[in-house]
Amino acid sequence: MKLLKYNTKAPEVLTLCEILYQLGYNVKISDSFTLEVDAAVKDFQHKNSLVVDGIVGVKTWAVLLEKDPRPVSQTDKFLKESDLTQFAAEYNLELAAVKAVNEIESSGKGFLINNKPKILFEGHVFWNELKKRGIDPNSYYNSESRNVLYPKWTRAHYQGGVKEYDRLNEAISLNHDPSFKEAALSSASWGSFQIMGYHAENLGYSNVDDFVSRMEMNEGEHLKAFGKFLEKNGCLVYLRNKNWAGFARLYNGAGYKENKYDEKLAKAYAKYSQN
């Protein structure tokens, strides 16, 4: 594993944060090695008779992975290089372009340390999904629900990693009406390619529960959903031509520029096309 320390920003930091969180450290799960993560690492090193320097090197990784509660069988769920190569050929895409989307959407990782597919819960989508089902979101909008239910997009409430399941479950628990669960599942993006649950039926799944159950199986199912999404939403021509702005607009929505999705995709593609 990569050596990590304070101020490192890398996908491996996500794995570090997930393991620390599972071990009881209340850290924000992201790809940034913050002071909060540094303090958790030092505490872990102290409790495990390691050199307390905040640097996650070979020895610290070894002890962390030894205590990693993730099931070993999880690795069976991962995509192989041959899966991506076959997909690229099937859809007449460059392998580097497919890898670029996979990296930017989920850091190349479709499952979390809790053995569940990676998600990101969107409270503003939940607001609209409730309205679609004839439910007034204002009736449930209060100080206790504002981190999972709000009228406009904001990144302020994102928790990252396994903590997003806490947010998803909180949204579901707002009411025992099955419509709330359906709306909540529809309001999260799922898996390696972060496809929103509300696309389920348009992509050929019987309902959002069917879609989620497929996402829980393996990254191969994530890849199948990605292919369906590309076809259904006219994304293929943009991805084939490496028109990153056009692709990001369709794939990530009108606000893609705010998150610089097109720039991130172009950078990732340049990296993979050199290999």
C-alpha positions as CSV (number, residue, x, y, z in Angstrom):
1,M,0.0,0.0,0.0
2,K,1.0,3.6,-0.6
3,L,2.8,5.5,2.2
4,L,0.4,8.1,3.6
5,K,0.9,11.1,5.9
6,Y,-0.6,14.4,6.8
7,N,-1.8,16.4,3.7
8,T,-1.7,13.4,1.4
9,K,-4.6,13.3,-1.0
10,A,-5.1,9.9,-2.7
11,P,-7.7,7.1,-3.1
12,E,-5.7,5.0,-0.6
13,V,-6.7,7.6,2.1
14,L,-10.3,6.6,1.6
15,T,-9.4,3.0,2.6
16,L,-7.5,4.2,5.6
17,C,-10.4,6.3,6.8
18,E,-12.8,3.5,6.3
19,I,-10.7,1.1,8.4
20,L,-10.2,3.7,11.1
21,Y,-14.0,4.4,11.2
22,Q,-14.7,0.7,11.5
23,L,-12.3,0.5,14.4
24,G,-14.2,3.2,16.2
25,Y,-12.5,6.5,15.1
26,N,-15.1,9.1,14.1
27,V,-13.2,10.5,11.1
28,K,-14.7,12.0,8.0
29,I,-14.3,9.5,5.2
30,S,-12.5,11.2,2.3
31,D,-9.4,11.0,0.2
32,S,-7.7,13.8,2.2
33,F,-5.3,13.0,5.1
34,T,-6.5,15.7,7.5
35,L,-5.4,16.7,11.0
36,E,-8.4,14.6,12.2
37,V,-7.0,11.5,10.4
38,D,-3.5,12.3,11.6
39,A,-4.7,12.3,15.2
40,A,-6.6,9.0,14.7
41,V,-3.5,7.4,13.2
42,K,-1.3,8.5,16.0
43,D,-3.8,7.1,18.6
44,F,-4.0,3.8,16.7
45,Q,-0.2,3.6,16.6
46,H,0.0,4.3,20.3
47,K,-2.5,1.7,21.2
48,N,-0.8,-0.9,19.0
49,S,2.8,-0.3,20.2
50,L,3.9,1.2,16.9
51,V,6.1,4.3,16.3
52,V,3.8,7.3,16.9
53,D,4.6,9.5,13.9
54,G,1.3,9.7,12.0
55,I,2.9,8.1,9.0
56,V,1.0,5.1,7.5
57,G,3.9,3.0,6.2
58,V,4.5,-0.7,5.9
59,K,4.2,-1.5,9.6
60,T,1.1,0.6,10.3
61,W,-0.6,-0.7,7.2
62,A,0.2,-4.3,8.2
63,V,-1.5,-3.8,11.6
64,L,-4.4,-1.9,10.1
65,L,-5.1,-4.6,7.5
66,E,-4.8,-7.3,10.2
67,K,-7.6,-5.6,12.1
68,D,-9.6,-4.8,8.9
69,P,-13.1,-6.2,9.5
70,R,-13.9,-6.4,5.8
71,P,-14.7,-10.0,4.7
72,V,-11.9,-11.5,2.6
73,S,-14.4,-12.7,0.1
74,Q,-15.1,-9.1,-0.9
75,T,-12.3,-9.2,-3.4
76,D,-14.4,-11.6,-5.4
77,K,-16.7,-8.7,-6.2
78,F,-14.1,-6.5,-7.9
79,L,-13.7,-5.8,-11.6
80,K,-10.8,-7.3,-13.4
81,E,-8.8,-5.7,-16.2
82,S,-10.3,-8.2,-18.7
83,D,-13.8,-7.0,-17.7
84,L,-13.0,-3.4,-18.6
85,T,-11.2,-4.4,-21.8
86,Q,-14.2,-6.5,-22.9
87,F,-16.6,-3.6,-22.0
88,A,-14.5,-1.1,-24.0
89,A,-14.6,-3.4,-27.0
90,E,-18.3,-4.0,-26.8
91,Y,-19.2,-0.3,-26.7
92,N,-16.4,0.8,-29.1
93,L,-14.7,2.9,-26.4
94,E,-11.1,3.5,-25.5
95,L,-10.1,1.5,-22.4
96,A,-8.5,4.6,-21.0
97,A,-11.8,6.5,-21.2
98,V,-13.6,3.8,-19.3
99,K,-11.0,3.7,-16.6
100,A,-11.1,7.5,-16.4
101,V,-14.9,7.5,-15.6
102,N,-14.4,4.6,-13.1
103,E,-11.7,6.6,-11.2
104,I,-13.5,9.9,-11.1
105,E,-16.8,8.5,-10.1
106,S,-15.7,6.2,-7.3
107,S,-11.9,6.3,-7.1
108,G,-12.0,2.9,-8.9
109,K,-13.7,1.3,-6.0
110,G,-17.3,0.0,-6.1
111,F,-17.5,-1.5,-2.6
112,L,-16.9,-0.2,0.9
113,I,-15.3,-1.7,3.9
114,N,-18.8,-2.8,5.2
115,N,-19.1,-5.0,2.1
116,K,-21.8,-2.8,0.6
117,P,-21.7,-0.8,-2.7
118,K,-20.3,2.7,-2.5
119,I,-23.1,5.3,-2.4
120,L,-23.6,9.0,-2.0
121,F,-26.9,10.2,-0.7
122,E,-28.4,13.4,-2.2
123,G,-30.8,15.2,0.1
124,H,-32.1,17.5,-2.6
125,V,-32.9,14.5,-4.8
126,F,-34.8,13.0,-1.8
127,W,-36.8,16.2,-1.6
128,N,-37.9,15.8,-5.2
129,E,-38.4,12.1,-5.0
130,L,-40.8,12.6,-2.1
131,K,-42.7,15.2,-4.2
132,K,-43.0,12.8,-7.1
133,R,-44.8,10.4,-4.7
134,G,-47.3,13.0,-3.6
135,I,-45.5,13.6,-0.2
136,D,-44.9,17.2,0.9
137,P,-41.2,17.3,2.0
138,N,-41.8,20.5,4.0
139,S,-43.8,18.4,6.5
140,Y,-40.6,16.5,7.3
141,Y,-38.1,19.4,7.0
142,N,-36.7,20.3,10.4
143,S,-33.5,20.6,12.4
144,E,-33.2,16.9,12.8
145,S,-33.7,15.9,9.2
146,R,-31.8,18.7,7.4
147,N,-28.7,16.6,6.8
148,V,-30.7,14.2,4.6
149,L,-33.6,16.4,3.4
150,Y,-33.2,19.8,1.8
151,P,-34.5,21.7,-1.3
152,K,-31.2,22.6,-3.0
153,W,-28.0,20.8,-3.7
154,T,-25.2,21.2,-1.2
155,R,-22.1,19.2,-0.4
156,A,-22.2,20.4,3.3
157,H,-23.9,17.2,4.5
158,Y,-21.8,14.6,2.7
159,Q,-20.1,12.2,5.2
160,G,-18.4,9.8,2.7
161,G,-17.8,6.1,2.8
162,V,-19.9,3.9,5.1
163,K,-21.3,7.0,6.8
164,E,-23.4,7.6,3.7
165,Y,-25.4,4.5,4.8
166,D,-26.2,6.2,8.0
167,R,-27.7,9.1,6.0
168,L,-29.6,6.7,3.8
169,N,-31.1,4.9,6.7
170,E,-31.9,8.1,8.5
171,A,-33.9,9.2,5.4
172,I,-35.7,5.8,5.3
173,S,-36.6,6.1,8.9
174,L,-38.4,9.5,8.6
175,N,-41.6,7.5,7.9
176,H,-42.5,3.8,7.9
177,D,-44.4,4.4,4.6
178,P,-42.7,2.2,1.9
179,S,-42.7,5.2,-0.3
180,F,-40.0,6.8,1.9
181,K,-37.7,3.8,1.4
182,E,-38.3,3.8,-2.3
183,A,-37.6,7.5,-2.5
184,A,-34.5,7.2,-0.4
185,L,-33.0,4.4,-2.4
186,S,-33.7,6.4,-5.5
187,S,-31.9,9.4,-4.1
188,A,-28.4,7.7,-3.8
189,S,-25.8,7.1,-6.4
190,W,-24.6,3.5,-6.5
191,G,-21.5,1.6,-7.2
192,S,-18.4,2.0,-9.3
193,F,-20.0,4.4,-11.7
194,Q,-22.3,6.2,-9.2
195,I,-25.6,5.8,-11.0
196,M,-28.6,7.4,-9.3
197,G,-31.3,5.0,-8.1
198,Y,-34.0,7.0,-9.8
199,H,-32.7,5.8,-13.2
200,A,-33.5,2.1,-12.3
201,E,-36.7,1.6,-14.4
202,N,-35.4,3.6,-17.3
203,L,-32.4,1.3,-17.4
204,G,-34.6,-1.8,-17.5
205,Y,-34.7,-2.9,-13.9
206,S,-38.1,-3.8,-12.5
207,N,-37.8,-1.2,-9.7
208,V,-35.2,0.5,-7.5
209,D,-35.1,-2.5,-5.1
210,D,-34.2,-4.7,-8.1
211,F,-31.5,-2.2,-9.1
212,V,-30.0,-2.0,-5.6
213,S,-30.0,-5.8,-5.2
214,R,-27.9,-6.0,-8.4
215,M,-25.6,-3.3,-7.2
216,E,-25.0,-5.3,-4.0
217,M,-23.8,-8.3,-6.0
218,N,-20.5,-7.3,-7.6
219,E,-18.7,-4.6,-9.7
220,G,-19.6,-6.6,-12.8
221,E,-23.2,-5.5,-12.2
222,H,-22.1,-1.9,-11.8
223,L,-20.4,-2.1,-15.2
224,K,-23.6,-3.5,-16.8
225,A,-25.6,-0.6,-15.4
226,F,-23.0,1.8,-16.7
227,G,-23.4,0.4,-20.2
228,K,-27.1,0.7,-20.0
229,F,-26.9,4.3,-18.8
230,L,-24.5,5.3,-21.6
231,E,-26.9,3.9,-24.2
232,K,-30.1,5.3,-22.7
233,N,-28.8,8.8,-22.2
234,G,-26.8,9.4,-25.4
235,C,-23.4,9.5,-23.6
236,L,-21.5,7.2,-25.9
237,V,-20.7,9.7,-28.7
238,Y,-19.2,12.1,-26.2
239,L,-17.2,9.4,-24.5
240,R,-15.9,8.1,-27.8
241,N,-14.8,11.6,-28.9
242,K,-13.4,12.4,-25.4
243,N,-15.7,15.4,-25.3
244,W,-15.4,15.6,-21.5
245,A,-17.7,18.7,-21.0
246,G,-20.4,17.1,-23.1
247,F,-20.1,13.8,-21.3
248,A,-20.0,15.4,-17.9
249,R,-23.1,17.5,-18.6
250,L,-25.1,14.3,-19.4
251,Y,-23.6,12.1,-16.8
252,N,-23.2,14.4,-13.8
253,G,-25.8,17.1,-14.6
254,A,-25.7,20.8,-15.3
255,G,-23.6,21.6,-12.2
256,Y,-20.7,19.5,-13.5
257,K,-18.5,22.6,-13.9
258,E,-18.7,23.4,-10.2
259,N,-17.1,20.1,-9.4
260,K,-14.7,20.3,-12.4
261,Y,-15.8,16.9,-13.6
262,D,-14.8,17.5,-17.1
263,E,-11.3,18.6,-16.1
264,K,-10.9,15.6,-13.7
265,L,-12.0,13.2,-16.5
266,A,-9.6,14.8,-19.0
267,K,-6.7,14.5,-16.5
268,A,-7.5,10.8,-15.6
269,Y,-7.9,9.9,-19.3
270,A,-4.5,11.5,-20.0
271,K,-2.9,9.3,-17.3
272,Y,-4.5,6.1,-18.5
273,S,-3.8,6.7,-22.2
274,Q,-0.1,6.9,-21.5
275,N,0.0,3.3,-20.0
